[in-house]
Amino acid sequence: MKKTFSLFLLFSLAFTAMSFQPTNTGGGYKVGDTAMDFSLINVKGKPVSLADIKNAKGYIVVFTCNHCPYAKAYEQRIIDLHKKYAPMGFSVVAINSNDKDVQPQDSYDNMKKLAKKKKYPFPYLYDETQEVAKAFGATRTPHIYVLDKNRVVRYIGAIDDNSEDPAMAKEHYVANAVNALLNGKDVATKETKAIGCGIKWKKS
């Protein structure tokens, strides 16, 4: 009897533990997965996690960098997304996962200079080990993940459908996703192809 109860308790604890673990189906998060929280250093040298963002209704996680022409093209649009949606509970969290030895322009010191120059209103975090990018499955800069307040991934992909000219964009994927979540609706377009430079991975 004791042995049976012990086995039941063991399986119950294992099931409970699994229920609260971030989900990842392999190759990074898919829409519907629950993303892990993380703690990365910002350009002021302080650790920042999603849990640190108070009164969040969701998160706009942006994998980006300093040097990439696509990241530069979307820079102001990322700033504008934060300024519009942060007061509504959806803050931008920007992450640079590029290896500085492969691309020196994306070093931590250069991150600090860029954030100061552009007056970034959002946290700009350094994923030095690249573990966060790998967990999310990010491959491009920029690569966007819209999460709801429970960190469930609701959208993955590009910011909009025109990397060259924001005035010519017809589909504003991130804005549409955030607006839907704010209004308690399902996200219509859940995934698009991220357009940008490839993340610069560490050389093995």
C-alpha positions in Angstrom: 0.0 0.0 0.0 2.8 2.4 1.0 4.7 1.5 -2.2 1.6 2.2 -4.4 1.0 5.5 -2.7 4.7 6.5 -3.1 4.6 5.8 -6.8 1.3 7.7 -7.2 2.9 10.7 -5.3 6.0 10.5 -7.5 4.0 10.6 -10.7 1.8 13.4 -9.4 4.8 15.5 -8.5 6.4 14.9 -11.9 3.1 15.8 -13.7 2.8 19.0 -11.6 6.4 20.0 -12.3 5.9 19.5 -16.0 2.7 21.5 -16.0 4.6 24.6 -14.8 7.6 24.2 -17.1 8.0 26.4 -20.2 6.9 24.5 -23.3 9.2 24.2 -26.3 8.4 21.7 -29.1 11.9 21.8 -30.5 13.7 24.3 -32.7 12.4 27.2 -30.6 9.0 28.3 -29.5 5.9 27.9 -31.6 2.7 29.9 -31.3 0.9 28.5 -28.3 4.1 27.6 -26.4 4.8 29.3 -23.0 8.1 31.1 -23.2 10.6 31.0 -20.3 11.4 34.1 -18.4 15.0 35.2 -18.5 17.4 37.6 -16.9 19.8 39.5 -19.1 22.0 42.5 -18.5 20.8 45.8 -19.9 23.0 48.7 -21.2 23.1 50.1 -17.7 24.6 46.9 -16.3 21.5 45.8 -14.5 19.7 42.4 -14.9 16.3 42.6 -16.4 13.6 40.0 -16.7 10.1 39.9 -18.0 8.8 39.6 -14.5 10.5 43.0 -13.7 8.0 44.8 -16.0 5.2 45.8 -13.8 1.5 45.7 -14.8 2.4 44.0 -18.0 -0.5 42.8 -20.2 2.0 41.2 -22.6 5.5 41.7 -24.1 6.9 42.5 -27.5 10.2 40.6 -27.5 12.5 41.9 -30.3 15.8 40.1 -31.3 17.8 42.8 -32.9 21.3 44.3 -33.1 23.4 47.3 -33.9 24.9 46.7 -37.3 22.3 45.0 -39.4 20.7 47.2 -42.2 17.3 45.6 -41.5 17.6 46.3 -37.7 18.5 49.9 -38.6 15.6 50.2 -41.0 13.2 49.0 -38.3 14.8 50.9 -35.4 12.4 53.8 -35.3 9.4 51.5 -35.8 10.5 49.5 -32.8 10.8 52.7 -30.8 7.3 53.8 -32.0 5.8 50.4 -31.0 7.1 50.9 -27.5 6.0 54.5 -27.1 2.5 53.5 -28.3 1.9 50.2 -26.5 4.0 50.4 -23.3 1.4 52.7 -21.7 -1.2 50.1 -22.6 0.8 47.3 -21.0 2.8 45.9 -23.9 6.5 46.9 -23.6 9.2 46.3 -26.1 12.1 44.2 -24.8 15.0 44.3 -27.2 17.7 41.6 -27.2 21.0 41.5 -29.0 22.3 37.9 -29.3 25.0 38.4 -31.8 28.5 37.2 -31.0 30.9 40.2 -30.7 33.8 38.1 -32.0 31.9 37.4 -35.2 30.5 41.0 -35.5 32.4 43.5 -33.3 29.8 46.2 -34.0 27.4 44.3 -31.8 29.6 44.3 -28.7 28.1 45.3 -25.4 30.1 48.6 -25.4 28.6 49.4 -28.8 25.2 48.5 -27.5 25.5 51.1 -24.7 26.6 53.8 -27.2 23.7 53.1 -29.6 21.1 53.0 -26.9 22.4 56.3 -25.6 22.6 57.9 -29.0 19.1 56.8 -30.0 17.6 57.3 -26.5 16.0 53.9 -26.4 12.9 54.0 -24.2 12.9 50.2 -23.8 15.4 47.8 -22.2 18.2 46.7 -24.6 19.6 43.4 -23.3 22.7 41.5 -24.0 22.2 37.7 -24.6 26.0 37.0 -24.4 25.6 33.2 -24.1 22.9 33.2 -26.9 20.8 30.8 -24.8 17.7 33.1 -24.9 17.8 33.3 -28.7 18.2 29.6 -29.0 15.3 28.9 -26.6 13.1 31.3 -28.6 14.3 30.0 -31.9 15.2 33.4 -33.1 17.2 33.4 -36.4 17.0 37.0 -37.7 17.5 40.6 -36.7 14.8 41.7 -36.2 12.8 38.7 -35.2 9.6 39.4 -33.2 7.7 37.4 -30.5 4.5 38.8 -29.1 3.7 37.2 -25.8 0.6 37.6 -23.7 0.7 38.3 -20.0 1.2 34.6 -19.2 4.2 34.5 -21.6 2.2 32.4 -24.1 3.6 33.1 -27.6 0.8 34.6 -29.7 2.7 35.9 -32.8 6.1 35.3 -34.4 7.8 37.0 -37.3 8.2 40.4 -38.9 7.0 43.8 -37.7 5.2 44.6 -41.0 5.3 43.7 -44.7 7.7 46.5 -45.9 11.3 46.6 -44.5 12.3 49.4 -46.8 9.5 52.0 -46.3 7.2 52.1 -43.3 4.8 54.4 -45.2 4.3 51.7 -47.8 3.6 48.9 -45.3 0.1 47.5 -45.8 0.1 44.8 -43.0 1.3 45.8 -39.5 1.6 42.4 -38.0 2.9 43.3 -34.6 0.5 46.2 -34.1 -2.4 44.0 -35.2 -1.4 41.2 -32.8 -1.1 43.6 -29.9 -4.4 45.3 -30.7 -6.2 42.0 -30.9 -4.8 40.9 -27.5 -5.7 44.2 -25.9 -9.3 43.7 -27.1 -9.5 40.2 -25.9 -9.5 38.7 -29.4 -7.5 36.0 -31.1 -4.6 37.0 -33.3 -5.5 36.7 -36.9 -2.0 36.4 -38.4 -0.1 34.3 -36.0 3.2 33.8 -37.9 5.1 35.4 -40.8 8.6 35.1 -42.1 11.1 37.3 -40.2 13.1 39.4 -42.7 16.6 40.5 -41.6 20.3 39.5 -41.1 21.0 36.1 -39.7 22.0 36.0 -36.0 25.8 35.8 -35.7 26.3 32.6 -33.8 29.4 31.7 -31.8 32.0 29.7 -33.7 32.4 26.2 -32.4 
